Structure formats: structure tokens, C-alpha cells
Amino acid sequence: MLVLLSIRVASIPPESRNVWIWVWRGYYPSPRHIALGIFLHLFVASSQLLIVWLSRQESDNDLKVLKQGGLQLQVAKSVADTSGTITYNVVYQSHDLAPNMTVQWTANYALNWITSIPNPGARVEYKGNWQSCNAGDSWDLDSTGSWQPNQNNPSAKKNCLNVGKNGYEENVYIVVGVADKSGHHSTIWVSPDKLLKNNGGEYEPLETVTVWYEEGTQTESMVSTQQTDTKSSTLNPGHDTLYVSYSTMKGKWLEPQPTPFTFPSS
């Protein structure tokens, strides 16, 4: 049985305030082909509010078959660390399958910290308080584990969330989070490297999203195993329309192409 997923990434002219649209279609293994339709609409407003919508349309029978597997859509976001290495290691959001499903986030990022990295699958428990941080801003961690502004950090980078100095009594791991529209913060990434005492670091959140299917709710947990292959895509307005498909028969993503793939009928 051929099972395919496709992603279409289309850019809209700049006058439309940097709007991108993804259209994701796929087929999930079952006694018959089940068509999945996911529509993702991403826009960046002038206030730096970045919102993503995923809207699925499914028949009741399709949803029953998918839910029997206990699968949920898992979403992760990537961050570049001080060395420039890009990784994702936390499930930002898990979503139940539904006729219409919405995922959204803002570009309002924040810093936190922990003293040890949780095991795969374990929830991230913060040690400190969330500190909102705009790109280019710099904050120090003081001896009490509180954040203090640092406007004189010579290592600060304009595209990064900067930590000028770890003044806490021990080494820490920096946590990057994102705030929703109500101001609630959720973890999107944990630095895999210790921030040593009296050292600093730079962390750049990227609009690179990785998705896969896995059983259960994994929100704010360390990534463990994916039950399906993953797909990562960077939202870049410079790209033309691009189609990418995944075949579970072949166990790999097919080569991207500028025209739609032909899928089997449901």
C-alpha cells in the first residue's frame, strides 16, 4: 500500500505582509486509503505576532480509524545554539485529530533555565521564572536564579536571545520558550550544552518546524521516539511553491518537486 504525505509551501508577495501558505495532504494506512487534508496558514504581522493555523477536514469514519491508532500530530520548533548548531528536542505542541485542528504560536520568545536535562519523554520542569526576551536583548542570571537586564554584553547578537552571564551558583541549561496570545509560556527547546558559571550564550529561535505522528500527548516533553518519519521545513518567503511527499512503503521522503504529486484515490 502506498502511503503519501505532501507539503506545499507557497510564498505570497511582500505587500501581503509576508504571508506563507502550506497545504499538506496525505494518506494513512488503514483497510482503505484515508485522505488527510491539512491546511496551514502562516502570517507575520507588523507587531511580530506570528500565528500558524492548521485546519483539517475529515469524515467521521476517517477520524475513527485514525483515532484507533491513538496518534496525535506532534510539532517541534528549532533553535540555533551558541555554536550555530540547529536542533529541536522538545515537543512544542501535541494535537488530537479532529475535523478542524488549529495550531498557533507567536514570535514572543522567552528564557528560562534548568540544572539537568530531563530524560527522553519526560516533561521539562523549569527552575526559574520566564523572562521575555526580544531578539538582540541580553539578560544575566544572578546568584538567586533571577534574570537581570544586561545592556553592555559585547557578545550579544541581534538575532539571538542573549545570556550575558550565568551568575548562578552552578551550571545551567538554558530553556527557550514562546508565549501564546494570553502570555502563557511553553517550552520549545532545551540547550543540550551546559552554560558554565560566569559564561554566556546566544540562542536564536528559528521558524523551522518539524512534524510527525506519535501516540499520546507529548506537549513540553523531551522528544523521544517518532512513530512516523519526521519532516522539517523552514518558512522562507524566498521559496517558490514546493511539494514534498513521504512514502511509508519506501520509508523515506521523496525528492521535492515544483508540481503536485499524484495520489491514489481514497
C-alpha positions in Angstrom: 0.0 0.0 0.0 1.4 3.4 -0.9 1.0 6.0 1.8 2.0 9.5 0.9 2.3 12.8 2.7 2.8 16.0 0.8 3.6 19.6 1.8 3.2 22.5 -0.4 4.9 25.7 0.6 3.8 28.8 -1.3 5.0 32.4 -0.8 2.8 35.4 -1.2 4.0 38.8 -2.4 5.7 41.1 0.2 2.8 43.6 0.1 0.7 40.9 1.8 2.8 41.2 5.0 5.0 38.2 4.5 2.3 35.5 4.2 3.1 31.9 3.6 0.7 29.0 3.0 1.4 25.3 3.4 -1.0 22.7 2.1 -0.4 19.2 3.5 -2.2 16.2 2.1 -1.6 12.6 2.9 -2.8 9.1 3.2 -2.6 7.0 6.3 -2.5 3.1 6.3 -5.9 1.5 7.0 -8.1 -1.1 5.4 -8.6 1.5 2.8 -6.8 4.7 1.8 -7.8 7.6 4.1 -7.3 11.1 2.7 -6.0 13.6 5.1 -6.2 17.3 4.4 -4.3 19.8 6.5 -4.3 23.5 5.6 -1.6 25.6 7.3 -1.8 29.4 7.0 1.1 31.4 8.4 1.5 35.1 8.5 3.8 37.6 10.2 2.2 40.8 11.3 4.0 44.0 11.8 3.8 43.6 15.5 5.9 40.5 15.3 2.9 38.3 16.1 3.3 35.1 14.2 0.4 32.7 14.0 0.1 29.4 12.3 -3.3 27.7 11.6 -3.7 24.1 10.7 -7.2 23.2 9.5 -8.1 19.6 8.8 -11.1 18.3 7.1 -12.0 14.7 7.8 -15.1 12.5 7.5 -16.3 10.8 10.7 -15.3 7.4 9.6 -11.8 8.6 8.8 -11.4 10.1 12.2 -12.5 6.9 13.9 -9.8 4.9 12.1 -7.1 7.4 12.8 -8.0 7.7 16.5 -8.0 4.0 16.9 -4.2 4.1 16.5 -4.0 6.7 19.3 -1.9 9.0 17.1 -1.5 12.7 17.6 0.2 15.3 15.5 3.4 16.4 17.2 5.0 19.8 16.5 8.5 20.9 17.4 10.4 24.2 16.7 14.1 24.6 16.2 16.7 26.8 17.9 20.3 27.5 16.9 22.7 27.4 19.9 25.9 29.5 20.5 27.9 27.4 18.1 25.2 27.8 15.4 24.1 24.2 15.6 20.3 23.9 14.9 18.3 21.3 16.8 14.9 20.5 18.1 14.4 18.4 21.2 11.1 19.4 22.8 7.6 18.7 21.6 6.1 22.2 21.5 2.5 21.0 20.9 0.5 17.8 20.6 -2.8 17.8 18.8 -5.7 15.4 18.8 -7.1 14.5 15.4 -10.2 16.5 14.6 -12.3 17.7 11.6 -10.7 21.1 12.1 -7.5 21.4 14.0 -5.7 24.6 14.9 -2.0 25.2 15.9 -0.7 28.6 16.5 2.2 30.4 18.1 3.6 33.9 18.5 7.1 35.2 17.9 7.2 36.3 21.5 10.1 34.3 22.9 11.4 34.0 26.5 14.3 32.5 28.5 14.3 30.1 31.5 16.7 27.6 32.9 17.1 24.1 34.4 20.0 22.4 36.1 19.7 18.9 34.4 18.3 17.7 31.1 15.1 15.6 31.5 15.1 12.0 30.1 13.5 11.4 26.7 9.8 11.6 27.0 9.9 13.4 30.4 8.3 16.8 30.9 10.5 19.9 31.2 10.2 21.3 34.7 11.7 24.8 34.9 13.9 26.0 37.8 13.5 29.7 37.2 10.9 32.2 36.0 10.2 33.0 32.4 11.9 36.2 31.2 10.5 37.7 28.0 13.4 38.4 25.6 13.3 40.1 22.2 15.9 39.3 19.6 19.1 41.2 20.4 18.3 41.7 24.1 20.6 40.4 26.7 19.9 39.1 30.3 22.1 37.9 33.1 21.2 35.1 35.6 22.1 36.4 39.0 23.1 34.4 42.2 19.5 33.9 43.2 18.5 32.5 39.8 16.6 35.6 38.8 17.1 37.5 35.5 18.7 40.9 35.3 19.0 43.1 32.2 22.4 43.5 30.6 22.7 46.3 28.1 26.5 46.0 27.9 27.0 42.5 26.6 29.7 42.7 23.9 28.9 39.2 22.7 25.2 39.9 22.1 23.9 39.0 18.6 21.0 40.9 17.1 19.0 37.8 16.0 19.5 35.9 19.3 18.2 35.7 22.8 21.4 36.5 24.7 22.5 35.4 28.1 25.4 37.7 29.1 26.5 35.8 32.3 25.4 32.8 34.3 25.9 34.2 37.8 24.0 31.3 39.5 25.8 29.1 41.9 26.0 26.2 39.4 26.0 25.3 35.7 22.6 25.5 34.0 20.9 24.6 30.8 19.1 27.4 29.0 15.5 26.9 28.1 13.8 28.8 25.3 10.0 29.2 25.3 7.3 31.0 23.4 4.3 32.9 24.7 0.8 32.5 23.5 -1.6 35.4 23.0 -2.6 35.3 26.6 1.0 35.5 27.8 1.4 31.8 28.9 4.8 30.4 28.1 5.6 27.0 26.7 9.0 25.3 26.3 10.2 24.8 22.7 13.8 23.9 23.3 16.4 23.0 25.9 20.1 23.7 25.3 21.9 20.4 25.1 25.1 22.1 26.4 25.7 23.4 29.9 26.1 27.1 30.4 29.0 27.2 32.7 29.1 29.5 35.7 30.2 33.1 34.7 29.8 32.2 31.0 27.3 33.5 28.4 25.5 32.2 25.4 23.4 33.2 22.4 20.2 31.3 21.3 18.4 32.0 18.0 14.8 30.7 17.7 14.1 29.7 14.1 10.8 29.4 12.2 11.8 25.8 11.3 9.0 23.4 12.2 9.3 19.6 12.4 6.2 17.5 12.5 5.5 13.8 12.9 2.8 11.4 14.3 3.2 9.7 17.7 0.9 8.3 20.3 -0.3 10.4 23.2 0.1 13.9 24.3 3.8 14.9 24.5 3.5 18.7 24.9 6.5 20.3 26.7 8.2 16.9 26.9 11.6 15.9 25.6 11.5 14.3 22.2 11.9 10.5 22.5 10.9 8.4 19.5 8.8 9.2 16.5 6.4 6.5 15.3 6.5 8.0 11.8 9.3 9.7 9.9 9.7 13.4 10.5 9.5 16.3 8.1 11.2 19.6 8.8 10.6 22.8 6.8 11.8 26.3 7.2 9.3 29.0 6.5 11.1 31.2 4.0 9.4 33.8 1.8 12.1 33.4 -0.8 10.9 30.0 -1.9 8.5 29.3 -4.7 5.9 26.6 -4.4 7.4 23.3 -3.3 5.9 19.9 -3.0 7.3 17.2 -0.7 5.9 13.7 -0.2 6.7 10.8 2.1 6.1 7.2 1.2 5.8 4.7 4.0 6.3 1.9 1.6 9.8 3.2 0.8 10.3 4.6 4.3 11.6 7.9 3.1 10.7 11.3 1.9 10.5 11.7 -1.9 12.5 14.3 -3.7 10.8 17.8 -3.6 9.3 19.0 -6.8 7.6 22.2 -8.0 4.4 20.5 -9.1 1.8 18.4 -7.2 2.3 14.7 -6.7 -0.4 12.3 -7.9 -2.0 10.5 -5.1 -4.2 7.4 -5.1 -7.9 8.0 -4.8 -9.5 7.3 -1.4 
